[in-house]
Amino acid sequence: MKCIIIENDFASQQIIEKHINQIPFLELEKKCNSPFEAYDVLQNSKIDLIFIGIKFPNISGIEFIGSLENKAMVIFTTAYKEYAVDAFDLNAVDYLLKPISFTRFLKASNKAYKLYKMNNIKIDNIADANLNSSKDFIMVKSDYKSVKIDLDKIFYIEGLKDYVKIYIEGEEKPLITLNSLKKMVVNLPSNRFLRVHKSYIVNTDKIRSVTKNRIIINEKWIPIGENYKSDFQKLVVNKFSL
């Protein structure tokens, strides 16, 4: 999960960053000293979880979160007990009082991760219902035109921030399109395509071999991310079982 810290106390900011770096499913996108600094990050990046304090000049953490339209999950980190009710009225995941121990921080992060996975399952179920049919192609925009791509020709898809590269059988160069892996995986049949890393979706029919942490497709070694191993094992290992 991509997360940001919004905290104007430097010592607290360092402690939260240290805790985040010890948790494998958290990825720190940005440290912000004020809610106003965080606006640009939230507008330009997909943030899953916000760690935010309460007391800031001109606007409180409570007011800031209440002003957001598309909210990420929120964990408040503060020395003030009296705002807990207001925080949970905003559907905060948790309310951590300083000094924040790693054990307490991990518990709150685990709670957020469970909610994150539940939301992704809902997205996958919608995709399964709408897309796991006889559809055998996708349409993508590239170089100002729409291109039809046969699903059985796709080797794998690589994410590059705001773009993706689609590696296609018979093509010397990948097709590049303005898109995200999150959107791509929703528009691909989940019984054939699987996200195996934060940067890769693979066509499971094209897998040549599998090791503990890597896949080989068309001479390309593709890593299997720690957060994706469980789904990979459920769907793919069965294909290689005798």
C-alpha positions in Angstrom: 0.0 0.0 0.0 1.3 3.4 -0.9 1.2 5.8 2.1 2.1 9.4 3.1 3.0 11.0 6.4 1.5 14.4 7.2 3.3 15.5 10.4 4.9 18.8 11.4 6.9 17.4 14.3 10.2 16.2 12.9 10.9 13.6 15.6 7.4 12.0 15.2 7.8 12.0 11.5 11.1 10.1 11.8 9.5 7.5 14.1 6.6 6.9 11.8 8.9 6.6 8.8 11.0 4.1 10.7 7.9 2.0 11.5 6.7 2.1 7.9 10.1 0.9 6.6 9.8 -2.2 8.8 6.4 -3.3 7.3 6.7 -5.0 3.9 3.3 -4.1 2.7 3.7 -0.4 3.2 5.5 1.9 0.7 6.2 5.5 1.8 5.4 7.8 -1.1 6.0 11.2 0.6 6.6 12.9 3.9 4.7 16.2 4.2 5.1 18.9 6.9 1.5 20.2 6.4 -1.9 19.2 5.0 -1.4 21.9 2.2 1.8 20.2 1.1 -0.1 16.9 0.9 -2.7 18.2 -1.4 -0.4 18.0 -4.5 0.6 14.4 -3.5 -3.0 13.3 -3.1 -3.9 14.9 -6.5 -1.1 13.4 -8.5 -0.5 10.0 -6.8 -2.7 7.1 -5.9 -2.3 7.0 -2.1 -3.9 4.1 -0.2 -3.2 5.2 3.4 -2.6 8.5 5.2 -0.8 8.9 8.5 -1.7 12.3 9.8 -1.4 14.4 13.0 -4.1 16.7 14.4 -2.6 20.1 15.2 -1.4 22.2 12.2 -1.4 25.9 11.6 -4.6 27.2 9.8 -6.3 23.7 9.5 -6.5 20.7 11.7 -5.9 17.1 10.5 -9.6 16.4 11.2 -10.7 19.3 9.0 -8.3 18.4 6.3 -9.4 14.8 6.0 -13.1 15.9 6.2 -12.4 18.2 3.2 -11.2 15.4 0.9 -13.5 14.0 -1.7 -11.7 10.9 -2.7 -10.4 9.7 0.6 -7.6 7.2 1.2 -7.7 5.2 4.4 -6.6 7.3 7.4 -4.7 6.6 10.6 -4.4 9.6 13.0 -1.1 9.9 14.9 -1.4 12.4 17.7 -0.8 13.3 21.4 -4.3 14.5 21.8 -6.9 12.1 23.1 -9.9 14.4 22.8 -10.2 14.2 19.0 -10.7 10.4 18.8 -14.5 10.6 18.4 -14.1 13.2 15.6 -11.6 10.9 13.9 -13.7 7.9 14.0 -16.7 9.9 12.7 -14.5 10.3 9.6 -14.2 6.5 9.4 -10.5 6.5 10.4 -8.9 3.1 10.5 -7.2 3.8 13.8 -6.2 6.6 16.3 -2.6 6.2 17.6 -1.5 8.2 20.6 2.1 9.3 20.9 4.6 7.9 21.7 3.7 5.3 19.2 5.2 1.9 19.7 6.0 -0.4 16.7 3.6 -3.0 18.1 0.7 -0.6 18.2 1.7 0.8 14.8 1.8 -2.6 13.2 -1.6 -3.5 14.6 -3.1 -0.4 13.1 -1.4 -1.1 9.7 -2.6 -4.7 9.7 -6.1 -3.4 10.1 -5.7 -1.1 7.2 -4.2 -3.8 5.1 -7.1 -6.2 5.7 -9.5 -3.4 4.5 -7.3 -2.8 1.5 -7.4 -6.5 0.5 -11.2 -6.6 1.0 -11.7 -3.7 -1.3 -9.4 -5.3 -3.9 -11.4 -8.5 -3.7 -14.6 -6.6 -4.4 -13.0 -5.0 -7.5 -11.8 -8.5 -8.7 -15.3 -9.9 -8.2 -16.8 -7.2 -10.3 -14.2 -7.8 -13.0 -14.8 -11.5 -12.9 -18.6 -11.0 -13.4 -18.2 -8.6 -16.3 -15.0 -9.7 -18.0 -14.4 -13.4 -17.6 -16.5 -14.2 -20.7 -15.7 -15.0 -24.3 -14.0 -11.7 -24.8 -10.7 -12.4 -26.5 -9.2 -8.9 -27.1 -8.8 -5.5 -25.6 -8.7 -2.0 -27.1 -6.1 0.4 -26.0 -5.1 3.9 -27.1 -1.5 4.4 -28.5 -0.1 7.2 -30.6 -3.5 8.9 -30.9 -5.3 5.8 -32.2 -7.2 2.8 -30.8 -5.4 -0.5 -31.2 -7.0 -3.9 -30.9 -4.8 -6.5 -29.1 -5.7 -10.2 -29.1 -5.4 -11.5 -25.5 -3.6 -14.7 -26.5 -0.9 -12.6 -28.1 0.0 -10.8 -24.9 3.1 -12.1 -23.1 3.1 -9.6 -20.1 2.4 -6.0 -19.2 4.9 -3.8 -17.4 3.9 -0.7 -15.4 5.9 2.6 -15.7 4.2 5.1 -13.4 1.6 6.7 -15.7 2.2 4.4 -18.6 2.2 0.6 -19.3 4.2 -1.4 -21.8 2.3 -4.3 -23.4 4.7 -7.0 -24.7 3.0 -8.8 -27.7 3.9 -11.9 -29.5 5.3 -11.2 -33.0 6.0 -7.5 -32.2 9.6 -6.4 -31.9 8.8 -3.5 -29.6 6.2 -3.2 -26.8 3.1 -1.1 -27.3 3.1 1.8 -24.9 -0.2 3.3 -23.7 -1.2 5.9 -21.0 -2.7 3.7 -18.4 -2.1 2.0 -15.0 -1.7 -1.6 -14.0 -4.6 -1.3 -11.6 -6.9 -0.3 -14.5 -5.4 -2.9 -16.8 -5.9 -5.8 -14.5 -9.6 -4.9 -14.0 -10.1 -5.0 -17.8 -8.4 -8.4 -18.3 -10.0 -11.8 -17.5 -8.6 -12.8 -14.1 -8.6 -16.5 -15.1 -5.9 -15.7 -17.7 -4.0 -12.6 -16.4 -2.5 -12.1 -13.0 -0.7 -9.3 -11.3 2.4 -10.8 -9.8 4.4 -7.7 -8.9 3.7 -4.0 -8.4 5.2 -3.5 -11.9 4.0 -6.6 -13.8 0.8 -8.4 -15.0 1.4 -11.7 -16.8 -0.5 -13.9 -19.2 -0.5 -17.2 -17.2 -0.8 -19.2 -20.4 2.6 -17.8 -21.5 4.5 -18.9 -18.4 7.4 -21.2 -19.4 8.7 -22.0 -16.0 8.4 -20.9 -12.4 10.9 -20.6 -9.5 10.2 -19.5 -6.0 10.5 -15.8 -6.7 10.5 -15.5 -10.5 8.7 -16.4 -13.7 10.1 -16.9 -17.2 8.0 -15.6 -20.1 9.5 -15.2 -23.6 13.1 -15.2 -22.1 12.1 -12.5 -19.6 12.7 -13.0 -15.9 9.7 -11.5 -14.0 9.9 -11.1 -10.2 7.0 -12.3 -8.0 6.3 -9.6 -5.4 5.8 -10.7 -1.8 2.3 -9.3 -1.6 1.3 -11.2 -4.7 2.7 -14.7 -3.9 -0.5 -16.1 -2.4 -2.7 -15.2 -5.4 0.0 -16.5 -7.7 0.2 -19.8 -6.0 -3.6 -20.3 -6.0 -4.1 -19.6 -9.7 -0.9 -20.5 -11.4 0.7 -23.4 -9.5 -2.4 -25.6 -10.4 -1.6 -25.1 -14.1 1.8 -26.7 -13.6 0.6 -29.5 -11.3 0.8 -33.0 -12.7 
